[in-house]
C-alpha cells in the first residue's frame, strides 16, 4: 500500500497512529541535524518532521519531488491554523523518494511566469490549488447538469466528431479521408444539425456535453480551436419553456456548487434586443448592482433578436453572402408575425432567439428552430447561399419531408459560464489543457508537422 491517508485528513484523533503518506515536496528545510517537509497532495498539506538519521538519506531531495513517508502521527505543541492538518505532524521513520524532480522551469504559482510558459508546463501549473479547485468545480457542475437533465427526462446522446463541412459561421477544421481520396470530414462547429435530426427521429429531449471546434481568433472569454457546451434540444416546446428549464438549472448550479455566490435576480429578467441596445449599447448587459463585488451574479435573458444582421468585417458569418448573415444561425425560426416580412423587409424580421447573459457575457444561446422546409430554403436564399452551399444541407431538407416536430433548444458554453461564475480573468483558467492565444497546444506541441508518408496516404501535397 502506497498510502494509508491523504495529506489533508489527519488530525489529533490520529495521534500515535502509524501512517503512510505520499505526495509532492512543497517545502524542504534541511537544518543539519533535523529537517521539515511540507508534503502536498490534492487534498492538503501535512508537515513531516525529519529526524537526523532519516535526513541523511534524502540530502539530494528537491522541491516537487514525489516521496512516500512512513511514520507516526504526533500532536503539535502549537497548532498551525493555516493548515487543515495543523494540529499534528508526522515524525518520519522512513522516506522513500519515488520520483526525484529536476530543477523546475518555473515555480508553482509563479505570477511572474508568462502565460505561454505556464501553458507549456501546464502539468506544473495545474498543481496550483486554485486550478485544482477549478477542475473540481467544473466536474461538480457537469455532474449536476447530467443528473438534473436525467431527472427531467432527457437522454444523453453522443453525436459524431467526423462530420460534413457546411457553412455554419466560422471556419471549419478539416480532416482528410484516407479511404475517400480528395474528400474531407469536418470537426463539428456544434452538434446543431444532428440534434435537430434527433428531434425528427422522435427522441423528444436530448442533451450532450458536446465538444465544438471552430477555427476562430482567441479572446479572453473565447478559447480558440475547441470548447465544450451543454447542448440541449426539445420537441413540442415553447421558447418560454426553454428559458424556464435553463433558469432552474442555473439556479441549482449556483445553490449546490457555488453557494458563496449571490444572485442579483432569482427570476432572470427577459429583455428585448432593442431594449438592451438602446439602454446599454450592448446585447450582453451587465446588470449587477455592485460590479466591485466578485461574488455577485446577474443572469438575464435577451430575446427578440433580429433574424439577420448585416455582414461586417468585425462580425462576419463565414459562408453567407456579403449582405446578410444570420444573427444566430440559419436554423432559427422567424417570429410568426414577421414571416411575411421575409419577402419585403428582411432586416425587420425578429427571431425566436434567446441568449443567456451573465455579468456582461453571453454564456448561452439558442432558439426555436425552423421545422418548415420552405421557410428554411427561404432563409438560405436570403443569406446568399449558392446552389452548392444549399446542397450541403440537403439531408436536413430531406428529413423535413417526413414529419418533423416543432422544436428548439439552447447550448450554454461550459468553459465561459464557469469562467464568469468563478470570476476568472481568462477562460483558460476553467480548462485543463487550453490552447494559447495563437491556437497552439504548447504542452503537446500541436499543431505540428507530420511525416511525408502520412501525407502521401492522404494524397496531400504541401504547397511551398
N, C-alpha and C positions, 0 to 999 in steps of 0.2 A: 504494500500500500504506500503510495507516494505521500499522502497526507491524511490526517485524521480530522483536521479542521481547516477552515479558511482563515485568512488573515483579518477577517472582520467580525469573528464571532466569539472569541474568548473573553471571559470576564472573571471576576473574583470567585465566582462559583466553581471555576475550574482549577482553583488553587491546588497545587500538588500533583495535578494530572500529568502523565507522560503523553506528549503530543508530537505529531509530525506536521510541519508546515512547509509549503512550497510557495515560491514567488520570486519577484524581481527585487534586487537590492536597490532600494530607493535612496538610502543614505548609508555610508560605511565610515565609521570613525574608529581609527586604529590609535589607541592611546598607549601603545607599548606593551604594557602588562595585561591589558584587557581592551575590549572593544565593544562597539554597539552597532547593530544593523537595524535599520527600519525596513522591514520586509513587507512588500506590497503585492497584492493581487487585485483582482477585480472587485473584491468585497471589502477591502480596507487595508490598514497598516497595523502591523504588530511589532513592537520593539523587542529585539533579541539582545540579551546580554551575552557577550562572548568572553569567557574566561581565557586566561593566557595559554593554557595547553591546547585549546581549540583554535585560538587566534593564530598560533604558529603555522597551522596548516592552510590558512587562507590569506596569507600576506599579499598574494597576487590578485586578490578579488577587486573587481571594478564595479562601478555603478551599472545597473541594468543587467548584471549577470543573473542567471537563474540558479537558485540554490534550494536544497532541501535542508531544513533544520529539524533536528531531533533533540528534544529537551523537556524540561519541566516548567510548568506554569508557576509563577510566584507573584504574589500581590505586591504592588509597588508601594513604598512608604508614602510617596506623594503622587497622586494620580495626575495624568495629563488629560485635561478636559478637552483638548483639541482632537483627541483620538477616540474613536468608538471603543477601542480596546485599551484605553488609557489607564484602567485600573490595574493592569497586570503587565508583566513582561515574561518572556520565555528565556530561561537560562539554558544556553546551548550545551549539549553533551557531544554533539556531532554535527558538523556542517558539510554537506556534500555539494560540490559545485557541479550542477547538471549541465550548464552552458555558460562558458566564460565570455563575457561581452568584450569586444574591442572598443577602443576609444570612440565615442559617439560622434557622428557627423553633425549632430545638433542636440542641444539639451532638451529634455522632455518639457514641453510647455514654454519653450523659449519664445517670448513675444518678439524678439529681435530677428528671428529666423524669417526669411521671406516665405511667402505662401508657396512658391514653387518648390522650395527646399522641404517644407512640411509635407507637400503632396508627394514628392519623390520618396521620402521616407515616411509614408503615411502610416505604416505599421508602428513606427515610433510615436508619431503624433497622436495616434489613436489610444496610446497608453494614458493620455491625459484623462483624469477623472471626468472632466466636463464632457469630452467626446464619448467616453464610455456611458455616461448618463444619457446623452443624446440618443445613442443607439438603443439603449434600453427603453427610453420613452417612445421611440419610433416603433419598436416591437410591440409595446403595450397598446399603442394607438391602432396599429394594424390588426392586432388580435381582437381588439374591441370592435373594429369595423366588421371583421368577419363574423364575430358572434352576433352582433346587432342585426346584420342583414340576414343571417341564417334564421334568427328568430322571427324576422319579418317575411319569411318565405322565399327569399332569394336563393338562386343556385349560383355557386361559383363555377364558372365555365372558362377554361383557358382557350384562347384563340391563337392562330398560327403566328410565328415570328417571321417566317418566309412567306411573303405575300406578293401582291401585284403593285407595281408602280402606278400611281394615279395622282393627278394634280389635286393636292389637298392643302395647299397654303404655304408649306415650307419645302425646302429641297429634301429629296429622298436620300437615304443611304442605300446604295445599290449593292446587291450580292450576285456575282456572276454564276451561272449554272454550268457545271462541268458536263452534265449529260446533254443538255439542250444548248448547243453551241450558239453563241451570239445572242442568247436570251438571258434576262436578269430577273431575279427576285428583288423586292424592296423590303426593308425592315419597316414595320408599320409606324406611321406617324401617330396613330391611335387605332384602337380596335373598332372605330366608328362603323364601318360597313359590316363587319362581322356581327356586331351586337344588334344592328338593325335586322340582319338576316336571321339572327336567333329569335327575334320577335316574330318574323314571318314564320319561323319554324314552330311557334307556339310555346316557347319557353317561359313566357309571361314576365318573369322577374330574373334578371341576370346581374351578376357583378363579377369583377375581376380586379386583383391588384396588378395592374397592367403596366408593363414596360413600354415606353413610347420612344421613338427615335426620330429626331429632327435635326437636320444639318443647318443650324442657325447660330447667330452670334450669341456670345455669353453676356449675361448681366449679373449684377449681384443677386438678383432673385430668379435667375434662369441659368441652369447648368446646361451647357451645350452638349449635343450628342444624344443623351438619353435621360429620361426621368420616369418617375412612377406616378400613376394616378389611380384613384379609386373609381373604376369605370362602372357605371350603373345604367341600366335600361329597364323600362317597364312598359307593358302593354295596357291599353284602355285606361290611360292615366291623364289627368289634367295637369296643367302647369302648377297650380297651387298644391296639388298632392305631392309633386316632386319637391317643391320648396319645403313643405311640412316635414317630410321624412328626413331630408338632409338636415334641416334645422334641429330636429330631435336628435339625430346622430351627433351633430357638433356639440350640442349641449351636454350630451352624455360623455363625449371625449373630454371636454373641459372638466366636468364634475369628477370623473373617475381617474383620469390620467394627469390632469394639470389642476389639482384642486386649489393651488395658490393663486390662480388667475381670477381676475374679477371681470364679469361681463357688464358692459355698458347697457346692453339690451337683452332681456330674457326672451323677448319676442323680436325677431330681426325685422327692422323696417323694410318695407317694399318701396323702392324709389324708382321713378321712371328715368330713362336715359336723358330725356330732355331736361328734367328737373335737376339732375346732378350736374349736367354740363353747364346749365345756366347758373346754378348756385355755387358749385365747387370747381368749375372749369376742368373737370376730370370725371371719367366714368368709373374711377376707383376711389371714392371719397373716404377720407379718414375721419370717422365720426366719434373718436374718443373725446371724452370731456377733459381729460388731463393727459396730453401727449407726452408728458415727462414721466408718467407712471408706467414702468416696464411691464407691469402685471395686468394692465387694463386691455381688454379685448372688445372691439366694437365690430361685430358682424352686421352686414346689411345685404339686402338683395337689390340688384339693379335689373330692371325689366324694361320691356317695350323699346328694345334697341331697333335702330334702322335695320332692315334686312340686308341692305347693301351699303358699302362705303366706297367713296371714290378712291381709286388707286393713287398712292403717293410713294415716293422713294422710301420714306421712313416706314410706311405701313403698306407693304406690297404683298398681295396674295399671289404666290407663285403658281402659275398655271392659268390664271384668269387673264382676261384681256386688259387693255390699257384704261378702260373707262371704269367699270365696276368690279369690285371684289366682294365676296360675302363678308358680312360683318362678323359672323361666327364661322360657319362653314356652309357648303352648298346644300346641305340636307335639312336646313332649318325651315320650319313651316311659317309662311307669312300669316299675319293675323287675318282672320276670316273676312273682316270688314274691309281689308285693304287689298284682297286678291284682285279686285277689279282694276286697281292702280298699276298692276304689273304691265298692262298694255299701254298705259297713258303717262304715268309719272312714277317710275320705279324707285326714285330717290325718296319718295314719301312713304313707301311701304314699311310698316312696322312688323317686327317678328316676335314669335313666341320664344324669345331667347332670354335666358336668365344667367346672370353672373353672381357668384357668391364673393363678396368683398370683405376683407378683414384688415383693419388698420391701414387702409390705403393701398392694399394689394389685392389683385384678383387672385383668389385661391381656388376657384372652380368655375366652370362654365358648362352650360347645357342648353337644351331646347326641347320643344315639341318638334318631332320630325315630320317631314313630308311623307305621306303614305299614298299619294296620288301620282301615278307615273306621268300624267300630262303636266301637272304643276312642276314636277321635278325636271322634266325636259325644258319647260319654260325658263326655269332658273338657270339651267345650263346655257341656254341661248343668251340670257341677259348678262351673264358674267363672261361672255365671249368665248365659250368653249367651241373649238372646231370639231369636225366630224370625228377625227381620231381621238380627241380627248373625251368626247361623249362615249365612244366605244369602250374606253377604259372602265366605264360604269355600266356596261351593258348587262352584267349579271344582276345589278340592283334593279334595273328597269324590268328585266325578265321576271325576277322574283315577285315584283309588284303586280304581275298579271294574274297571280294565283292566290289572291286573298291575303291582304296584309292588314293587321290591326292598327288603329291609331296608337302611336307610341311616342315615348320621349325619355329623356334621361339627363345625366349630368356626369361630370368627371372632375371631382376635386383633385388638385395636384398635391400629392402626399408630401413631396420634398418641400415645396413652397409653403404649404399650410403649416407644417411643423416648424419651418424657419421663422415664420411670423409669430406663432404661438410661443415659441421658446425665446423670442427676442434676439435671435442670432443675427450677426452682421452680414452673413453670406449664406446662400443656400447650400454651399459646400459643407457647412457645419452639420447639416442634417443627413448627410450621405456618407457611407463608409468609405468608398473609393471614388471620389468625384473626378471629373475632368477639370483641367485648369482653364484659364480664360481663352486659351488657344485650342480648346477641344482636344488636349492631349492627356492621356493617362500616363503621368510621369512615373508612377510606381512600376508599371509593367513595361513602359517604353512604347506605348502604342499611340498613333499608328506607326507601323514600321515597314520597311521593305521586305519583300518575300522572294523566295528562290525562283529563278527563271523557270525551273521545271513546273512549279505551281502555275505560273502564268501561261506556260505552253499548254498545260492540261485544260486551261480555261479559254484557250485561243485568244489571249490578250497580249498586246504588244504596247510597251510604254513609249510614248512619243518623246523624242529628245528635243 
